[in-house]
Amino acid sequence: MVTSRSIVFVVSVLILWDGAHSFMPLFSLRGNSSTHRDITRQAVLRKTAEVCRDIAASESRPFSLTIDNALTVEKVQSACSGNSTSVLSTVMYHTSIASMYFSNALVDLVYALSEEHHFDDETFKGGREVLTSDVAAVKSSVKQENFMAGRFLLGRACHTLQDFYSHSNWVELGKTSPYSALITPDQSLENLAGPNVSTCRNCTNGDCTNNLLPDLLQQGLLTSGYFNIFSSEKPAGKCSHGGSFDKTSKRAPIGGISKDTVHSSHGSLHHQAADLAVNATVELLEDIRLAVGDKNFLRLMGLSQSSVLCFVIDTTGSMSDDIAEAKRVSFEIIDSKRGSQQEPSAYILVPFNDPEFGPLVMTTDAEKFKAEINKLSASGGGDIPEMCLSGLQLAMTAAPPSSEIFVFTDAPAKDAHLKNTIYALIESTKSVVTFMLTDVLASRRRRRVQSAPVRALSQADAQLYRDLAKASGGQAIEVTKSGLSAATTVIEDSSASAVVNVFQVVSNPGKPEKFNFTVDGSIKNMTLYITGASSLTFNISSPSGASQSSSVSNGPLASMTTAGNLRRLSLNTDNQTGLWKIDVNSNDPYSVKVIGQSSVNFIYNLVEPHEGAHGDYSLKEGRPVTGGNATVLVTVTSDAVKITEVTLYDSSGPTEVNGTLKPQSDGNILVFFDNIPSGDFVLRIKGEDSTTTRNTPTSFQRQASTQIKSSSISVTAQVSSMSIEPGSSLSIPFTVASLSNGAVNQNASGEFTVNAQNDRSYSSSSPSSVTMSEGRANGTVTITVPSSAPSGSDVTLTITAQDSTASDINYTVLRFSVAAKVTDVTRPVCEVVSTTGDCSSSVCSSSQWGLTANISDGVNGTGIDSVTVRQGSGTLNTTSSSSGGVNITVATYSASCCSQSVELRILDKVGNVQLCAGQAKAATTAAPTNTTTNSTAIGLHSVSVRHPLWASLLLPLVWWY
């Protein structure tokens, strides 16, 4: 049965953040307090480094990094790459961590009044249920190789877990290690203060140091503060959270116990709470690591040197040559980079024709990708336009942020109504889209058995693709089918590691113009792309004064190849640091793009401030306001550069808006822009680079690919949940507002066109337009997720609004996780039933040993998903049987006596993990009392008896978790 749930927004953003209802989400703007961002980032770096260390140890490789609180993304990435001397990129790692801490921060907005999401009001069982659901969904996402959805869910889970240590009295009870039962749902929550147990007394003259009752502390009872911004009601004698907006803290017992910042009621314990929150997050990450395995855990963390390889391919009848070329270039990339750090982190394929598009293929298995692309064949298509933008939408929501997506087509888009949705996704994901357009304006017929209409991609049709490419920082490459293989070198260029965008400009309408860009000493393998009419000419000159014209294919500065409208120049930048110049002569539209390989790059995110005593920032969705202010968080991917200038640049003016820089303690920079004009801007950074071996720093510049456009419209969704169960309907109210100088224009009226699209093609309803009154208009989107949707998947909803003149749009992009209720919270059980072999011989290689174990998930469990060897060099085989109505997995392990111990990882179908270790008979005489893995100490657990089968153990066996 489909159930319906309406989402209602009940409190202003200003109040949410002013109350400091948790560790500060992103920045500590008052005092030296740790934020959710700090805690999440530190835990991710630590656990990533530990996993890399363990992998290195298992492969007998050195690992030189000291794992401490001074870790940086660059240090961890370098160590995990074996301190490789090749050019390293940390963009994906930075971006992945950012997605986790932005999702973490979103909990304070979406679930502001949910006590369970913050462990307020003594809701320990409810809080653990939230954690259990989110963590199970993370594991399901990773199993589906949907790592983006996994990061989104993981950030959420981290917030709730971290808040426990700030909002409860765990620290005041003298605890120095995390409360592991919070992430181990088959363990009981003990020593909880009952509903009628008084926990606090009044603070004295604002001093809450000793407001917890002595009896509570002596008995070791666990409590947390009550919090409410509307009412002062709370149970008699109970503690409050505290803070200026917590009305319960004004009622006896007055005060609070929060440790959110150093200024909170128990602020003197803030750093202890933050340290415990870091350790608890590390423990949670270890649980996920055990469930998904080391390789997938590192993928979840985003630890990769390369981006995804993503193709969106038209499969209609005239596309056989294009499909063959897509196969060739992808196979070449796969085969040349297999096993190296430059191997694509994932492979994405979306076919489309008419009326079909998809299915989406997303995998980390190169051979699976090869098999899927080999299945493609050119056929059908109906009328000439095809479902290009629908296929592109699927790819954009599946690919990680800042991916490069290649679209192959020779037909116009039948679904051009999705244009604004694609613009919104481009700006939200910052992905680059390059179109491979074959035979533009050429008349050709499909290879067909019976007659078909003539296919022709007109200039007007092609302009849509050019506009989308421009918005994303990609290119619209127009070639003949026979010349396509020369153009696909751009795909090989993009698949290199550490690709950076140095300079890019699009001139439309075209005009003769001179451009400059700076080359620094860190850049390798620089490439210049120029697209334009065949009449276009250009001249390039280097810092030394050497020059080369477009009439020279191989000259002192570059070697050039031409394919259709594309000129590709491989620049010789050896010892040519400094200012380069390009002089382009054309009155037709053209583009110029300069890329290279360098470890010096940057990522950025638009953020918006929230005022108040504990003001902070959150991720901004949609375009900044025309005439208003904008704030950008810039993260540079190098520890050895100094940013001196950040600007918004629009080449059509040209217009340049200078930003005011505010460096943060962790090396990130908040950049403030005032009075943003209308225009198509890109973000540029300039600074000094000390990463090279030169005695003095060299100047550098980088440019973001994605355009930033301003708007006089705002679109806001009133969301109070980020999850939806399979088989449920979700209603999302939204508001469209007309803005003037950053404020709602209450005199505005008129009709706005609305388009709401989801990437899964789930059933939905929404108004096609809304009518404005006093500057605002409201609507509701309802989306229904089918019961067959797998837990751990996600759905992206994009709502766009366009004014009556079709000259201005804005949008909001919402990502919802699909998470089923978790009913199996119990870990699997294992019993060793026999052992073979004798390892008493002094020559270990001459003897073998083995064991057989029965493994079950019990009568009510979801079943065993996998049994693998986590430590040990023997052979494992499994078979299935049953006993007393319980399904049994029989594990048989054999090994040389040179390897006398084994650790099995047992996983059930919802991700509950059990580790058990066994040893050969001669290797041990009794079970050890304490055991430590390479990464973290894991507490010893006794065997839980859930069936008579488990009544006894026949071999020394260690149970771990």
C-alpha positions, 0 to 999 in steps of 0.5 A: 500500500502506498502511504502519503506523508506531507512535509511542512516547514515549521521554523525560520532558518534564523532561529535554527542556527541562532540557538546553537542546537548542536556542534556548530555545523561548518565554522566556529565564528565565536571562540575556538570551538570544534564544528561538525565539519571539523569532527567529520573531516578529522574522523574521515582522514584518520580512518582513511589513513588507517585503512591505507596503512592496513592495506600497505601492511597486508601487501608488505609496502611501507606506509610512512604517515603518522596518524594524528590530529595534524592530518590533511587531505593532501597528506593522506592522499599522498600516503595512500598513493604510496607517496607517488612522484606522479601528479596527484589530485585531491579534488575528488577526496576534497569534494567527497568530504565536503559532501559529507559535512554539508549533508551533516550540516543539513540535519540542523535545518531539515530536522531542527525540531526532531529530538531523535536526530539530536539525542535531545529529550532523553530519546536514546532509543529513538536516536539509535533507531535513526542511526541504525536506519541511516547506517543500514542505508549507507551499507546498501548504497555502497553495495549498489556502488552508489557512493554519492548516496552513501556519502549523503547518508553517512554525513547525516548519520555522523551528525546524530552520532556526534550530537550525543556527546554534546547533548548527553551527560556521557562526558560528565559521567567520566566516560573516555571512550565512545558509547559503542551500543549506539551503533550496535543495535543488538546491544541494550542501552543501559543505565538510562535515567527513567522518565520520573528520575530528576536529573538537574538542579538550577544553575547558580548565577548563570554558572551551570558547572554543577547543575547535574544532580550528584545522585545521577552521576553516582549511579551512572545514569544517562540523560540528555537535555530537553529543547524547545523553541516554542514551549517551556514545558518539560518533565519535572526535574529534567535537564535542559539543552540550554541557550538563548532560544531554548525556552525549557532552560528558563523553567526550573531546573534553570540552565542547560548541559549542552557542550556545543561550543566553548560558550555553552552551558557546559562549554568547559567540556566542549573539547572533551565532547568533540574528541569523543565525537571524533572517536565515535565517528571513527568507530562508526566508519570502522563498522561501515568498513567491515561491512563493505570491505576496504576497497569500497570503503575507500571509494565511499571516502572518495579516495581516487586519483581519477574521475569517472568515465561517463558516456551518454550515447544516442543508439538510433539507426544512424549512430553505428559509427559513433557507437563504434568510436565510443567503444574504441576510445573507452576500451583504449582508456580502460586497457591503458590505465588498468591497475594504475592510479589513473584507472577511472574511479567508476564507469557510467553509461546511459543509452538513449533513443526515442522514446526510451532512455537508459537504463543507467549502468554505473559500475566500478568493474571495467569488464562489466562496462565493456560488456554493457557498451558492447551490447549497444547497437544502432537501430530504431528511433522513430521520428528524428529528435531523440531523448538526449536530455533525459539520458543526460539527466540520468548521468548527471545525478549519478556521476560524482560532482565535477565529473566530465560527461561525454554525449554522442548524438547526431539528432536534436533533443526531443525533450528540450523542455528539460533544458532548465532542469539540465542547467540547474543540475550543471550548476548544482553538480558542477559537472562538465558536459561535452557534446560530440555532434556528428554531421551537423547540418549534413543531410543523411539517412539512417542505415535502414531496412525501410524508409525513414525521415532525413536526419538533420541537426540544424544550427538552431538544434545544435545551439541548445547543445552549445549553450549547455556546453558553455554553461558547464565549461564543456565543448560542443565539438562538431565533426563528421562521422569519419573525423570523430576519432580525431576529436575523441582525443579530448576524452583521453585528455580528460581521463588523465589524473589531476586535470586542471582548468587554467583558462576558458572563455566563450565569445558569442557573438564572436569578435577579435580579442586578445586573451592572457593566462598564467602558467606556473611551474606545477603544470604538466602536459598543457593542452589548448582547445579552440573551437570555431568556424573554419575561417577563425585564425589565431596566434599564440605567444609564450613568456619568452616572446616566441609565437606561433600562428594557426597556419603552423601545425607543428611549431616552436610552441605547440603541435596542432591537430584539427577535427571539425570545428576543434583545434587541439594544440599540445603546448610545449610549456617546458621552462615557459612559466609566466604570461601566455597570450592568445590573439583570436580573430573571428566574427563567428562564435568561438571558445578557448580552453586551456587545461593541464595536469597539476596538483594545484586545483580548487573546489568551491561551494556557494554558501549562505550566512545565518545571523544570530549569536551563533551565526554560521553558514549552510550550503546554498542551492540555486543561483545567487540574487542579482544585486545581492551579496554572495559568499563562496567557500573555496578549498585549495588542493595544496598545502603549499599555495597562497591565494591572493585573489578570487574574482567572478569573471564574465568575458562578455562584458568584460565584467570582473567582481573582486571578492573579499577573502577571509581565510579560515583556520584549516586553510579554506577561504570564505570569499565575499562578493557584494552587489552581484550584477546580472551575467554569466560568471566563472570563478577565478583564483590567483595566487603563489605556488611554492610546490615546485623546486624553484627558489621563489614561488611562481604565480598561478591561476585556475578557473572553475568550469561551471558558470555562476549566474545570478537571478531575480527569482528564488525557489525554496522548498519547505523540506523537513525530511531527507528520506522516503520509504519504498512505497510512499508518497512525499509532498514537498511544498515550495515557494517562488519569490520575486526579488529586488536587491536581495529582498522580496518585491511585494509589488511583483505579480504575474505567472511563473512557469514551473517544471519539477523533474525527478531523475528516476522517472517516478510518478509525480505531480506538480503545477505547471505554473504558479501565480504570484501575489505580493511577490510570492507564489506557492505550490506543491510537488508530490512524488511517489517512490515505488515499493520496488525501489531498493533501500540505499538508492536515492532520487533527485528532484529538481524544481525550476521556475521561469519568469513570463519573458523566459529570460530568468530562471532559478531552481532548487535541487533536492536529493532524497534517500530511499531507506526501508525500515530496518527489522534485522538488527542482530549480528550473525552467529558462527560456531566451529564444529570441526578441525583438522590437521596438526601444526606441531611440526617444526617445518610449517610448510609441510603441514596443513590445517583446517576448520569447518564452521556453521554460520547463521543469521537466526530464524528471524534474520535476513540471511547471510550475504557473504563470508570472506577471509579478512585475515589469513592466507588459506582457502575458503569454501561455503555451502548451504544447509539447514538445521531446525528451521535455521538456514546454515552457511557451512564455511570450510577453511584450509591453510598451510601451518605457516598461516595458523590463524584466520579471521572471517568477516560475516555479513548479513543482507542488511549489513550487520557484521560479525568478525570471528577468528580461529587458530590451528590447534597447536597455535594457541591453548586458550582464547586470548583475553584481548585482541587488537587488529591493525587499525583499532582495538575491538572489544571481545564479545561472548557468543550469543546463543540463539539456537541450540545449535550454538550451545558449545564451541569445539575450538578456541574461537575469538569473537570480535566486533 
